[in-house]
Amino acid sequence: MNERHEFPVWRTTLFKHRGAVLALPAIALVAFGKPSRRSIAAGVPLALAG
């Protein structure tokens, strides 16, 4: 019952680097949106943490 699933390489890589992937839209929102300093301080590190 303990089957190991092999995922495609792209999926494994995406999961491994999910913090960086989530940080991209967060940084774009910081650059082009009108966030408060408080939301930037909370959101970007949270996105990087994944």
Backbone atoms as SQL, in Angstrom:
CREATE TABLE atoms (id INTEGER PRIMARY KEY, chain TEXT, resi INTEGER, resn TEXT, atom TEXT, x REAL, y REAL, z REAL);
INSERT INTO atoms VALUES
  (1, 'A', 1, 'MET', 'N', 0.804, -1.202, 0.000),
  (2, 'A', 1, 'MET', 'CA', 0.000, 0.000, 0.000),
  (3, 'A', 1, 'MET', 'C', 0.844, 1.262, 0.000),
  (4, 'A', 2, 'ASN', 'N', 2.139, 1.117, 0.197),
  (5, 'A', 2, 'ASN', 'CA', 3.020, 2.271, 0.262),
  (6, 'A', 2, 'ASN', 'C', 3.637, 2.514, -1.113),
  (7, 'A', 3, 'GLU', 'N', 2.839, 3.037, -2.052),
  (8, 'A', 3, 'GLU', 'CA', 3.311, 3.259, -3.405),
  (9, 'A', 3, 'GLU', 'C', 3.963, 4.632, -3.513),
  (10, 'A', 4, 'ARG', 'N', 5.066, 4.673, -4.220),
  (11, 'A', 4, 'ARG', 'CA', 5.750, 5.945, -4.452),
  (12, 'A', 4, 'ARG', 'C', 5.346, 6.457, -5.827),
  (13, 'A', 5, 'HIS', 'N', 4.915, 7.715, -5.866),
  (14, 'A', 5, 'HIS', 'CA', 4.504, 8.317, -7.124),
  (15, 'A', 5, 'HIS', 'C', 5.645, 9.144, -7.686),
  (16, 'A', 6, 'GLU', 'N', 5.918, 8.952, -8.941),
  (17, 'A', 6, 'GLU', 'CA', 6.940, 9.739, -9.621),
  (18, 'A', 6, 'GLU', 'C', 6.253, 10.875, -10.352),
  (19, 'A', 7, 'PHE', 'N', 6.592, 12.097, -9.977),
  (20, 'A', 7, 'PHE', 'CA', 6.010, 13.267, -10.607),
  (21, 'A', 7, 'PHE', 'C', 6.941, 13.761, -11.715),
  (22, 'A', 8, 'PRO', 'N', 6.381, 14.480, -12.685),
  (23, 'A', 8, 'PRO', 'CA', 7.243, 15.050, -13.722),
  (24, 'A', 8, 'PRO', 'C', 8.270, 16.014, -13.114),
  (25, 'A', 9, 'VAL', 'N', 9.384, 16.171, -13.798),
  (26, 'A', 9, 'VAL', 'CA', 10.472, 17.012, -13.310),
  (27, 'A', 9, 'VAL', 'C', 9.995, 18.451, -13.106),
  (28, 'A', 10, 'TRP', 'N', 9.188, 18.973, -14.036),
  (29, 'A', 10, 'TRP', 'CA', 8.726, 20.362, -13.916),
  (30, 'A', 10, 'TRP', 'C', 7.907, 20.558, -12.649),
  (31, 'A', 11, 'ARG', 'N', 7.119, 19.566, -12.293),
  (32, 'A', 11, 'ARG', 'CA', 6.272, 19.686, -11.104),
  (33, 'A', 11, 'ARG', 'C', 7.108, 19.649, -9.827),
  (34, 'A', 12, 'THR', 'N', 8.087, 18.802, -9.791),
  (35, 'A', 12, 'THR', 'CA', 8.977, 18.717, -8.635),
  (36, 'A', 12, 'THR', 'C', 9.769, 20.010, -8.479),
  (37, 'A', 13, 'THR', 'N', 10.271, 20.537, -9.592),
  (38, 'A', 13, 'THR', 'CA', 11.031, 21.781, -9.567),
  (39, 'A', 13, 'THR', 'C', 10.157, 22.944, -9.129),
  (40, 'A', 14, 'LEU', 'N', 8.950, 23.003, -9.648),
  (41, 'A', 14, 'LEU', 'CA', 8.020, 24.069, -9.287),
  (42, 'A', 14, 'LEU', 'C', 7.700, 24.024, -7.794),
  (43, 'A', 15, 'PHE', 'N', 7.457, 22.836, -7.275),
  (44, 'A', 15, 'PHE', 'CA', 7.155, 22.696, -5.851),
  (45, 'A', 15, 'PHE', 'C', 8.359, 23.076, -4.995),
  (46, 'A', 16, 'LYS', 'N', 9.534, 22.684, -5.440),
  (47, 'A', 16, 'LYS', 'CA', 10.764, 22.973, -4.692),
  (48, 'A', 16, 'LYS', 'C', 11.012, 24.477, -4.592),
  (49, 'A', 17, 'HIS', 'N', 10.673, 25.208, -5.663),
  (50, 'A', 17, 'HIS', 'CA', 10.934, 26.652, -5.722),
  (51, 'A', 17, 'HIS', 'C', 9.644, 27.465, -5.650),
  (52, 'A', 18, 'ARG', 'N', 8.658, 26.966, -4.950),
  (53, 'A', 18, 'ARG', 'CA', 7.353, 27.636, -4.904),
  (54, 'A', 18, 'ARG', 'C', 7.418, 29.010, -4.249),
  (55, 'A', 19, 'GLY', 'N', 8.338, 29.210, -3.333),
  (56, 'A', 19, 'GLY', 'CA', 8.489, 30.524, -2.703),
  (57, 'A', 19, 'GLY', 'C', 8.883, 31.587, -3.713),
  (58, 'A', 20, 'ALA', 'N', 9.838, 31.260, -4.570),
  (59, 'A', 20, 'ALA', 'CA', 10.264, 32.206, -5.601),
  (60, 'A', 20, 'ALA', 'C', 9.149, 32.447, -6.608),
  (61, 'A', 21, 'VAL', 'N', 8.415, 31.405, -6.938),
  (62, 'A', 21, 'VAL', 'CA', 7.307, 31.548, -7.889),
  (63, 'A', 21, 'VAL', 'C', 6.221, 32.449, -7.308),
  (64, 'A', 22, 'LEU', 'N', 5.923, 32.303, -6.036),
  (65, 'A', 22, 'LEU', 'CA', 4.913, 33.149, -5.393),
  (66, 'A', 22, 'LEU', 'C', 5.418, 34.569, -5.165),
  (67, 'A', 23, 'ALA', 'N', 6.724, 34.731, -5.045),
  (68, 'A', 23, 'ALA', 'CA', 7.282, 36.059, -4.812),
  (69, 'A', 23, 'ALA', 'C', 7.184, 36.941, -6.049),
  (70, 'A', 24, 'LEU', 'N', 7.210, 36.361, -7.225),
  (71, 'A', 24, 'LEU', 'CA', 7.147, 37.154, -8.455),
  (72, 'A', 24, 'LEU', 'C', 5.884, 38.010, -8.533),
  (73, 'A', 25, 'PRO', 'N', 4.689, 37.437, -8.369),
  (74, 'A', 25, 'PRO', 'CA', 3.507, 38.312, -8.388),
  (75, 'A', 25, 'PRO', 'C', 3.457, 39.257, -7.194),
  (76, 'A', 26, 'ALA', 'N', 4.007, 38.852, -6.063),
  (77, 'A', 26, 'ALA', 'CA', 4.028, 39.734, -4.894),
  (78, 'A', 26, 'ALA', 'C', 4.884, 40.962, -5.173),
  (79, 'A', 27, 'ILE', 'N', 6.025, 40.774, -5.783),
  (80, 'A', 27, 'ILE', 'CA', 6.906, 41.898, -6.110),
  (81, 'A', 27, 'ILE', 'C', 6.278, 42.772, -7.184),
  (82, 'A', 28, 'ALA', 'N', 5.595, 42.155, -8.162),
  (83, 'A', 28, 'ALA', 'CA', 4.901, 42.931, -9.188),
  (84, 'A', 28, 'ALA', 'C', 3.811, 43.797, -8.566),
  (85, 'A', 29, 'LEU', 'N', 3.096, 43.258, -7.603),
  (86, 'A', 29, 'LEU', 'CA', 2.061, 44.047, -6.928),
  (87, 'A', 29, 'LEU', 'C', 2.670, 45.194, -6.127),
  (88, 'A', 30, 'VAL', 'N', 3.827, 44.962, -5.539),
  (89, 'A', 30, 'VAL', 'CA', 4.516, 46.025, -4.813),
  (90, 'A', 30, 'VAL', 'C', 4.923, 47.131, -5.785),
  (91, 'A', 31, 'ALA', 'N', 5.434, 46.729, -6.938),
  (92, 'A', 31, 'ALA', 'CA', 5.938, 47.704, -7.906),
  (93, 'A', 31, 'ALA', 'C', 4.815, 48.485, -8.582),
  (94, 'A', 32, 'PHE', 'N', 3.723, 47.826, -8.936),
  (95, 'A', 32, 'PHE', 'CA', 2.689, 48.462, -9.746),
  (96, 'A', 32, 'PHE', 'C', 1.403, 48.777, -8.996),
  (97, 'A', 33, 'GLY', 'N', 1.252, 48.224, -7.818),
  (98, 'A', 33, 'GLY', 'CA', 0.064, 48.494, -7.017),
  (99, 'A', 33, 'GLY', 'C', 0.310, 49.646, -6.065),
  (100, 'A', 34, 'LYS', 'N', -0.576, 49.805, -5.124),
  (101, 'A', 34, 'LYS', 'CA', -0.409, 50.844, -4.106),
  (102, 'A', 34, 'LYS', 'C', -0.524, 50.220, -2.716),
  (103, 'A', 35, 'PRO', 'N', 0.404, 49.304, -2.401),
  (104, 'A', 35, 'PRO', 'CA', 0.329, 48.656, -1.090),
  (105, 'A', 35, 'PRO', 'C', 0.887, 49.559, 0.015),
  (106, 'A', 36, 'SER', 'N', 0.457, 49.289, 1.205),
  (107, 'A', 36, 'SER', 'CA', 1.013, 50.011, 2.347),
  (108, 'A', 36, 'SER', 'C', 2.345, 49.361, 2.733),
  (109, 'A', 37, 'ARG', 'N', 3.130, 50.072, 3.488),
  (110, 'A', 37, 'ARG', 'CA', 4.410, 49.499, 3.937),
  (111, 'A', 37, 'ARG', 'C', 4.179, 48.268, 4.790),
  (112, 'A', 38, 'ARG', 'N', 3.122, 48.300, 5.558),
  (113, 'A', 38, 'ARG', 'CA', 2.799, 47.169, 6.436),
  (114, 'A', 38, 'ARG', 'C', 2.465, 45.918, 5.614),
  (115, 'A', 39, 'SER', 'N', 1.678, 46.095, 4.531),
  (116, 'A', 39, 'SER', 'CA', 1.321, 44.930, 3.718),
  (117, 'A', 39, 'SER', 'C', 2.522, 44.397, 2.947),
  (118, 'A', 40, 'ILE', 'N', 3.425, 45.288, 2.541),
  (119, 'A', 40, 'ILE', 'CA', 4.657, 44.834, 1.880),
  (120, 'A', 40, 'ILE', 'C', 5.507, 44.030, 2.861),
  (121, 'A', 41, 'ALA', 'N', 5.650, 44.560, 4.063),
  (122, 'A', 41, 'ALA', 'CA', 6.468, 43.894, 5.085),
  (123, 'A', 41, 'ALA', 'C', 5.914, 42.526, 5.446),
  (124, 'A', 42, 'ALA', 'N', 4.612, 42.363, 5.373),
  (125, 'A', 42, 'ALA', 'CA', 4.005, 41.068, 5.700),
  (126, 'A', 42, 'ALA', 'C', 3.925, 40.158, 4.492),
  (127, 'A', 43, 'GLY', 'N', 3.603, 40.697, 3.325),
  (128, 'A', 43, 'GLY', 'CA', 3.310, 39.876, 2.151),
  (129, 'A', 43, 'GLY', 'C', 4.507, 39.288, 1.440),
  (130, 'A', 44, 'VAL', 'N', 5.527, 40.072, 1.209),
  (131, 'A', 44, 'VAL', 'CA', 6.681, 39.571, 0.448),
  (132, 'A', 44, 'VAL', 'C', 7.397, 38.447, 1.195),
  (133, 'A', 45, 'PRO', 'N', 7.704, 38.598, 2.477),
  (134, 'A', 45, 'PRO', 'CA', 8.327, 37.467, 3.177),
  (135, 'A', 45, 'PRO', 'C', 7.430, 36.219, 3.221),
  (136, 'A', 46, 'LEU', 'N', 6.135, 36.440, 3.335),
  (137, 'A', 46, 'LEU', 'CA', 5.202, 35.319, 3.341),
  (138, 'A', 46, 'LEU', 'C', 5.234, 34.594, 2.001),
  (139, 'A', 47, 'ALA', 'N', 5.269, 35.347, 0.917),
  (140, 'A', 47, 'ALA', 'CA', 5.350, 34.735, -0.409),
  (141, 'A', 47, 'ALA', 'C', 6.653, 33.985, -0.591),
  (142, 'A', 48, 'LEU', 'N', 7.757, 34.551, -0.132),
  (143, 'A', 48, 'LEU', 'CA', 9.046, 33.874, -0.249),
  (144, 'A', 48, 'LEU', 'C', 9.099, 32.585, 0.569),
  (145, 'A', 49, 'ALA', 'N', 8.382, 32.577, 1.681),
  (146, 'A', 49, 'ALA', 'CA', 8.345, 31.377, 2.520),
  (147, 'A', 49, 'ALA', 'C', 7.590, 30.243, 1.842),
  (148, 'A', 50, 'GLY', 'N', 6.688, 30.619, 0.953),
  (149, 'A', 50, 'GLY', 'CA', 5.941, 29.617, 0.189),
  (150, 'A', 50, 'GLY', 'C', 4.816, 29.066, 0.971);
